[in-house]
């Protein structure tokens, strides 16, 4: 079984986010980048298939040379080969088109993408990728078993879970639950050294156009000041909750 894991290069959630050029571009200065958490859950599940079922695992990213440390981390975790499509990831449709070419050329059986990336939260790439490659698709995937060419997936739905049966080729939009957080892997020294010798192939992008354009970004309003109330002053607490917070 050939598995391709899509890897997004995203800011660490502890990074301070700012925008430049009139709030139209993300400011990368001083920002630490990591593997998108939803993609990391998917990569960890792919490693299980590699170890238990002998699958091959490749990782792919759409981005510039600055994303290569993130791909190298995926290789250190255990992926066999990395692919970088040498163009900026500016739009979900364009990214899906670039990935579709890799999926088709590589004849992958299973494509694991994160449900969404934590930077722009578009949530559109996995579904479009499945459509472009004529593969089956399971969104919000929190469980996956493969038996030959058959697959059983569990997906999160409003208020519960749904179990579905499908077949390969398959694209999933994975998320937390696909594996447990305790199963996530930290690269060890041996993995890091091996990653330096593993292939990282850079591909030229195909011609495509963006379907959308970001015109501006706006950060959430800063949190208001915190008021502390003495534990014995119940009347003041009730007054603030009723007249200021208006929650009672």
C-alpha positions in Angstrom: 0.0 0.0 0.0 1.3 3.4 -1.0 0.4 6.2 1.4 0.9 10.0 0.8 0.6 12.3 3.8 0.0 16.0 3.1 2.0 18.2 5.4 1.2 21.9 6.1 3.9 24.2 7.4 2.1 26.3 10.0 3.0 28.7 12.9 3.3 27.2 16.3 0.2 28.0 18.4 2.3 29.9 20.9 3.6 32.3 18.3 2.6 35.9 18.3 0.7 36.7 15.1 1.0 39.9 13.2 0.3 41.2 9.7 2.0 43.5 7.4 1.3 45.5 4.2 -1.9 47.0 5.4 -3.0 43.8 7.2 -2.9 41.8 4.0 0.1 39.5 4.6 1.2 37.3 7.4 4.4 38.5 9.2 6.7 35.5 9.5 9.4 37.4 11.5 10.2 35.6 14.8 7.6 32.9 14.1 8.3 29.2 14.9 6.8 26.8 12.3 5.7 23.2 13.0 3.8 20.3 11.3 0.1 21.1 11.2 -1.3 19.2 14.2 -4.1 17.5 12.1 -1.4 16.4 9.7 0.7 15.1 12.5 -2.1 12.8 13.7 -2.4 11.5 10.1 1.4 11.0 9.8 1.4 9.0 13.0 -1.5 6.8 11.7 0.5 6.3 8.5 3.5 5.1 10.5 1.2 2.5 12.1 0.3 1.2 8.6 4.0 1.1 7.7 5.0 -0.9 10.7 2.0 -3.2 10.9 1.2 -3.7 7.2 4.4 -2.8 5.3 3.0 0.3 3.7 5.3 2.9 2.1 4.9 6.4 3.4 5.7 9.6 1.5 5.0 13.1 2.7 4.3 16.1 0.5 4.2 19.9 1.0 3.3 22.9 -1.2 5.7 25.7 -0.3 9.1 27.3 -0.6 12.5 26.2 0.7 11.6 27.5 4.1 9.2 24.6 4.6 12.0 21.9 4.3 12.8 21.7 8.0 9.2 20.7 8.6 9.5 18.0 5.9 12.7 16.8 7.4 11.0 16.4 10.8 8.4 14.2 9.1 11.2 12.1 7.6 12.8 11.9 11.1 9.5 10.6 12.4 9.7 7.8 9.9 8.4 8.8 6.4 10.4 7.3 3.6 10.5 10.1 1.1 9.5 13.8 1.1 8.2 15.9 -1.8 8.1 19.6 -2.0 6.2 21.4 -4.7 8.1 24.6 -5.2 5.4 27.3 -5.0 3.8 29.4 -2.4 0.6 27.9 -0.9 -1.8 30.8 -1.3 -5.1 29.3 -2.0 -6.9 26.0 -1.2 -7.9 25.3 -4.8 -4.4 25.9 -6.2 -2.9 23.7 -3.4 -5.3 20.8 -4.2 -4.4 21.1 -7.9 -0.7 20.8 -7.2 -1.3 17.9 -4.9 -3.6 16.1 -7.3 -0.7 15.9 -9.9 1.5 14.2 -7.3 -1.2 11.8 -6.2 -2.0 10.8 -9.8 1.6 10.4 -10.9 2.5 8.4 -7.8 -0.6 6.1 -8.0 -1.1 6.4 -4.2 -3.7 4.1 -2.6 -4.3 6.3 0.5 -3.9 10.0 0.9 -4.0 11.3 4.5 -4.5 15.1 4.8 -5.5 17.0 7.9 -9.1 18.1 8.2 -7.8 21.7 8.1 -4.6 23.6 8.7 -4.5 25.7 11.9 -3.2 28.8 10.1 -6.0 29.7 7.6 -8.5 27.0 8.6 -9.8 26.6 5.1 -10.8 23.0 5.4 -11.2 22.6 1.7 -8.1 20.8 0.3 -8.9 17.2 1.2 -12.4 17.2 -0.4 -11.2 19.0 -3.5 -8.2 16.6 -3.8 -10.5 13.6 -3.6 -12.7 15.1 -6.3 -9.8 15.9 -8.6 -8.3 12.4 -8.3 -11.7 10.6 -8.4 -10.9 8.9 -5.0 -13.4 8.1 -2.2 -13.4 10.7 0.6 -14.0 10.7 4.4 -14.0 14.0 6.2 -13.4 14.5 9.9 -11.9 11.1 10.2 -11.1 9.9 13.7 -10.5 6.2 13.0 -9.2 4.2 10.0 -8.6 0.5 9.3 -7.4 -0.9 6.0 -7.9 -4.6 4.9 -6.6 -5.2 1.4 -8.5 -2.7 -0.8 -11.3 -2.2 1.7 -11.4 0.5 4.4 -13.5 1.1 7.5 -13.4 4.7 8.8 -15.0 6.5 11.7 -15.9 10.1 11.3 -17.0 12.7 13.8 -20.5 14.0 13.3 -22.6 16.5 15.2 -23.2 14.9 18.6 -21.7 11.5 17.8 -19.7 9.3 15.5 -20.4 7.6 12.2 -18.8 4.4 10.9 -18.5 4.0 7.1 -17.1 1.4 4.8 -15.3 2.4 1.6 -12.5 1.2 -0.6 -9.2 2.4 -1.9 -8.1 4.8 -3.5 -9.2 6.9 -0.6 -8.5 10.5 0.7 -9.3 11.3 4.3 -9.4 14.5 6.2 -7.9 13.4 9.5 -8.0 15.1 12.9 -7.4 14.5 16.6 -8.7 11.0 17.4 -7.2 9.3 14.4 -4.5 8.5 17.0 -4.2 9.6 20.6 -2.0 12.5 21.5 0.1 10.1 23.6 0.9 8.2 20.3 2.5 11.2 18.6 6.2 10.7 18.0 9.1 13.0 18.9 12.0 12.4 16.5 15.0 10.7 18.2 18.6 11.3 17.3 18.8 8.2 15.1 15.7 9.4 13.2 17.1 12.9 12.7 20.4 11.5 11.4 18.6 9.1 9.0 16.3 11.9 7.8 19.4 13.7 6.4 20.0 10.8 4.0 16.4 10.3 2.9 15.3 11.8 -0.4 13.6 15.2 -0.5 12.5 15.8 -4.0 11.6 19.3 -5.2 9.1 19.5 -8.0 8.2 22.4 -10.3 4.6 23.5 -9.9 2.0 23.0 -12.6 0.3 26.0 -14.0 -2.8 26.9 -12.1 -4.6 30.0 -10.7 -6.0 30.9 -7.3 -9.7 30.6 -6.8 -9.7 33.1 -3.9 -7.6 36.0 -2.7 -7.1 37.2 0.9 -7.9 41.0 0.9 -7.3 41.6 4.6 -6.8 40.0 8.0 -8.1 41.1 11.4 -6.9 39.9 14.8 -9.4 39.3 17.6 -10.0 42.2 19.9 -7.8 42.2 23.0 -9.3 40.7 26.1 -10.7 43.2 28.6 -9.2 43.8 32.1 -9.9 41.3 34.8 -11.7 42.4 37.9 -11.0 40.5 41.1 -13.7 40.3 43.7 -13.0 39.4 47.4 -14.3 35.9 48.1 -16.5 37.2 50.9 -18.0 40.0 48.8 -20.8 38.0 47.3 -23.1 41.1 46.7 -20.4 42.8 44.6 -19.9 39.6 42.6 -23.6 39.3 41.9 -23.8 43.0 41.0 -21.0 42.6 38.4 -22.4 39.5 36.9 -25.8 41.1 36.6 -25.0 44.7 35.5 -21.7 44.4 33.7 -21.3 40.8 32.4 -25.1 40.5 32.0 -25.0 36.8 32.5 -27.6 36.6 35.3 
